Amino acid sequence: MTLRIALLEDDTDLAKVVGLWLQAAGHDCRHFANGRALITALHRDTFDMLVLDWIVPDMSGEEVLRWAREHLDWRIPVIFTTVRNAADDIARILDAGADDYVTKPIREKELLARINALARRTLAQEQPGNTEHYGRFTVDTERRQISRDDENIALTEKEFELVAFLFRHAGRLLSRGHILEAVWGKSADLTTRTLDTHISRVRNKLGLVPENGWRLKGIYQQGYRLEHLEGGD
């Protein structure tokens, strides 16, 4: 599973090395040298995971964590990297909302193992050959088919990938850039107009409306969120 990871690290040499590790493991990593730059990005973009250094200029990793837990509508997984290894420090950062930590010096295999373990615990993943049920909708990931009330819905390949991605992350606000990278690939030369057109098409084809228990909602200047409505089927 490819993750979009935001890395907060003020040591540029270490950030470059960690970025290469993550890239080699198939992930997409964006580096931020200070906390305020990351907060600015989190206002307009979404990530699958945060890897935060504790002590950085301007705004500490702990402050970024507290901001994320207070302001983001989805509990994004967070791993801390730190030279602090005292039990009280570790307990403090876990109590503040971190999911895991790695002590410095960072070791490649340990970091990747902890990222993978945290992703398995907290992120919805597509299991090839599985059938996934979302109320009145069924996503068959083997046949690459989506149905509502057992009636198949004709979709293009990209429409299927888009809908499957939205269902797997139902309830989560996803930035346009995040969706484009996940469905079309990060190297694709596409505009958000392409995404908006596809969103409109799948909303109409699937009937993602309150009467069917779902709402595909555009969030101004941020992205989209597929919502399962209270009391919906």
C-alpha positions as CSV (number, residue, x, y, z in Angstrom):
1,M,0.0,0.0,0.0
2,T,1.4,3.4,-1.0
3,L,1.2,6.0,1.7
4,R,1.4,9.8,1.5
5,I,3.7,10.7,4.3
6,A,4.5,14.1,5.7
7,L,8.0,14.1,7.3
8,L,8.8,16.9,9.8
9,E,12.6,17.0,10.2
10,D,14.9,20.0,10.5
11,D,18.1,17.9,9.7
12,T,18.1,18.1,5.9
13,D,20.6,15.4,5.5
14,L,18.6,13.0,7.6
15,A,15.4,14.0,5.9
16,K,16.9,13.2,2.5
17,V,18.0,9.8,3.7
18,V,14.6,9.0,5.3
19,G,12.8,10.3,2.1
20,L,14.9,7.8,0.0
21,W,14.0,5.0,2.4
22,L,10.3,5.8,2.1
23,Q,10.5,6.2,-1.7
24,A,12.3,2.9,-2.1
25,A,9.5,1.3,0.0
26,G,6.9,2.6,-2.4
27,H,5.7,5.6,-0.4
28,D,5.3,9.3,-1.3
29,C,7.2,11.5,1.1
30,R,6.9,15.3,1.5
31,H,9.5,17.0,3.7
32,F,8.9,19.9,6.0
33,A,11.7,21.6,7.9
34,N,9.6,23.4,10.5
35,G,6.3,22.9,12.2
36,R,4.5,26.0,10.8
37,A,5.3,24.9,7.2
38,L,3.6,21.6,7.9
39,I,0.6,23.2,9.5
40,T,0.2,25.4,6.5
41,A,0.2,22.3,4.2
42,L,-2.3,20.5,6.4
43,H,-4.7,23.3,5.9
44,R,-4.9,22.5,2.2
45,D,-3.6,19.0,1.7
46,T,-4.1,15.5,3.3
47,F,-1.7,12.8,4.1
48,D,-2.0,9.1,5.2
49,M,0.6,9.5,8.0
50,L,2.8,12.0,9.8
51,V,6.3,11.3,10.9
52,L,7.3,14.1,13.3
53,D,10.6,15.0,14.8
54,W,10.0,16.3,18.3
55,I,12.4,19.2,18.4
56,V,12.3,21.5,15.3
57,P,12.5,25.2,14.8
58,D,9.5,27.5,15.1
59,M,6.9,25.0,16.3
60,S,7.7,21.6,17.9
61,G,6.5,18.3,16.7
62,E,4.4,18.0,19.9
63,E,2.6,21.3,19.0
64,V,2.0,20.0,15.5
65,L,0.5,16.8,17.0
66,R,-1.8,18.7,19.3
67,W,-2.9,20.9,16.5
68,A,-3.6,17.9,14.2
69,R,-5.7,16.1,16.9
70,E,-7.7,19.3,17.6
71,H,-8.3,20.5,14.0
72,L,-8.2,17.5,11.6
73,D,-11.5,15.7,11.1
74,W,-9.7,12.4,10.7
75,R,-7.4,10.8,13.2
76,I,-4.3,10.7,11.1
77,P,-1.6,8.2,12.3
78,V,1.4,9.8,13.8
79,I,4.9,8.4,14.5
80,F,7.4,10.4,16.5
81,T,11.2,10.4,16.0
82,T,13.2,11.6,18.9
83,V,16.5,11.4,20.8
84,R,14.4,11.4,24.0
85,N,14.1,7.9,25.4
86,A,13.1,8.5,29.0
87,A,9.9,6.7,30.0
88,D,8.2,9.9,31.1
89,D,8.9,11.5,27.7
90,I,7.6,8.6,25.8
91,A,4.5,8.4,27.9
92,R,3.9,12.1,27.5
93,I,4.0,12.0,23.7
94,L,1.8,8.9,23.5
95,D,-0.7,10.6,25.9
96,A,-0.7,13.6,23.6
97,G,-2.0,11.4,20.8
98,A,1.0,9.9,19.1
99,D,0.5,6.3,17.9
100,D,4.2,5.2,18.0
101,Y,7.7,6.5,18.3
102,V,11.2,5.7,17.0
103,T,14.3,6.7,18.9
104,K,17.3,8.3,17.1
105,P,19.5,7.3,15.4
106,I,16.8,6.1,13.1
107,R,17.2,2.6,11.6
108,E,15.7,2.0,8.2
109,K,14.2,-1.4,8.9
110,E,12.7,-0.4,12.2
111,L,11.1,2.8,10.8
112,L,9.6,1.0,7.8
113,A,8.4,-1.9,10.1
114,R,6.7,0.6,12.4
115,I,5.1,2.5,9.5
116,N,3.8,-0.7,8.0
117,A,2.4,-2.0,11.3
118,L,0.7,1.3,12.0
119,A,-0.8,1.4,8.5
120,R,-2.2,-2.1,9.0
121,R,-3.8,-1.1,12.3
122,T,-5.3,2.2,11.3
123,L,-5.7,2.5,7.5
124,A,-8.3,0.8,5.4
125,Q,-6.6,-1.4,2.8
126,E,-7.8,-3.1,-0.4
127,Q,-7.4,-6.8,-0.2
128,P,-7.3,-8.3,-3.7
129,G,-10.1,-10.8,-4.2
130,N,-12.3,-9.4,-1.4
131,T,-15.8,-8.2,-1.6
132,E,-16.4,-5.0,0.5
133,H,-19.8,-3.9,1.7
134,Y,-20.8,-0.3,2.3
135,G,-24.5,-0.2,3.1
136,R,-26.4,-0.7,-0.1
137,F,-23.1,-0.7,-2.1
138,T,-20.8,-3.7,-2.8
139,V,-17.3,-3.3,-4.1
140,D,-15.9,-6.4,-5.7
141,T,-12.1,-5.8,-5.9
142,E,-11.4,-9.0,-7.9
143,R,-13.9,-8.4,-10.7
144,R,-13.5,-4.6,-10.3
145,Q,-17.2,-4.2,-10.2
146,I,-19.5,-2.0,-8.0
147,S,-23.1,-2.7,-7.4
148,R,-26.0,-1.1,-5.6
149,D,-28.7,-3.4,-4.2
150,D,-27.0,-6.3,-6.2
151,E,-27.4,-4.3,-9.5
152,N,-24.1,-3.7,-11.3
153,I,-23.2,-0.2,-12.2
154,A,-21.3,0.5,-15.4
155,L,-18.0,2.3,-14.6
156,T,-14.8,3.1,-16.5
157,E,-11.6,1.8,-15.0
158,K,-10.7,5.1,-13.4
159,E,-14.2,5.6,-12.1
160,F,-14.0,2.2,-10.4
161,E,-10.6,3.1,-8.8
162,L,-12.0,6.5,-7.7
163,V,-15.1,5.1,-6.1
164,A,-13.2,2.2,-4.4
165,F,-10.7,4.8,-3.0
166,L,-13.5,7.0,-1.7
167,F,-15.4,4.2,0.0
168,R,-12.2,2.9,1.7
169,H,-11.7,6.4,3.1
170,A,-15.3,7.1,3.8
171,G,-15.8,9.9,6.4
172,R,-12.3,11.3,5.7
173,L,-11.7,14.7,4.0
174,L,-9.4,14.0,1.1
175,S,-7.6,16.8,-0.8
176,R,-7.8,16.9,-4.5
177,G,-4.1,16.3,-4.8
178,H,-4.3,13.3,-2.6
179,I,-7.1,11.7,-4.7
180,L,-5.3,12.5,-8.0
181,E,-2.1,10.9,-6.8
182,A,-3.9,7.8,-5.5
183,V,-6.1,7.2,-8.5
184,W,-4.1,8.7,-11.5
185,G,-0.6,8.5,-10.1
186,K,1.7,11.2,-8.8
187,S,3.4,11.7,-12.2
188,A,0.1,12.3,-14.0
189,D,-0.2,15.7,-15.6
190,L,-3.8,16.4,-14.7
191,T,-5.8,19.3,-13.5
192,T,-8.3,19.3,-10.7
193,R,-10.9,19.8,-13.4
194,T,-10.4,16.1,-14.4
195,L,-11.1,15.1,-10.8
196,D,-14.2,17.3,-10.5
197,T,-15.6,15.9,-13.7
198,H,-15.1,12.3,-12.5
199,I,-16.6,13.1,-9.1
200,S,-19.7,14.5,-10.7
201,R,-20.0,11.4,-13.0
202,V,-19.6,8.8,-10.2
203,R,-22.0,10.8,-7.9
204,N,-24.7,10.5,-10.5
205,K,-23.9,6.9,-11.7
206,L,-24.0,5.5,-8.1
207,G,-26.6,7.8,-6.7
208,L,-24.5,9.0,-3.8
209,V,-27.3,10.9,-2.3
210,P,-29.0,10.9,1.1
211,E,-31.8,8.7,-0.1
212,N,-29.2,5.9,-0.7
213,G,-27.5,6.6,2.7
214,W,-24.5,8.4,1.3
215,R,-23.4,11.9,0.4
216,L,-20.3,12.8,-1.7
217,K,-19.6,16.3,-0.5
218,G,-17.2,18.9,-1.9
219,I,-15.4,21.0,0.7
220,Y,-14.5,24.5,-0.5
221,Q,-10.8,24.9,-1.4
222,Q,-10.0,21.5,0.3
223,G,-11.3,18.5,-1.4
224,Y,-14.1,15.8,-1.1
225,R,-15.5,13.7,1.6
226,L,-17.8,10.6,1.2
227,E,-20.2,10.6,4.1
228,H,-22.3,7.7,5.4
229,L,-25.4,9.4,6.7
230,E,-26.8,8.7,10.1
231,G,-29.6,6.2,9.8
232,G,-28.7,5.5,6.1
233,D,-28.7,1.9,4.9
